[in-house]
Amino acid sequence: MIEFRHTNGSFQPTMLENAALADCVEPRHIQGGALVFVTDPARHETVMRAARGLYPRHVMVEEALMEACVEAAENVKANRGRLVNEKSRHVIML
């Protein structure tokens, strides 16, 4: 799981449009909550359950897509000239 700082309303839509993350299992986000980028349909429901209660600034992502996710987030413009960047990263074994 990655938590990003300086996110705004364009963060999730921009991440969902990123080509490197487009092949993930749908749905790729929880309404009002975290984004989920997983390519294995068998693990998707487990990851979705683990992501419940997280905020829109959180992204649950499998290891193979982690760097693509960080690169995509760093291209999102935040408010007042700030850039979206990684605040913390946690490995969650599911």
Buried (B, 14 or more C-beta within 10 A) or exposed (E): BBBBEBBBEEBBEBBBEBEEBEEBBEEBBBEEBBBBBBEEEEEBEEBBEBBEEBEBBBBBBBEEBBEBBBEBBEEBEBEEEEEBBBEEEEEEEE
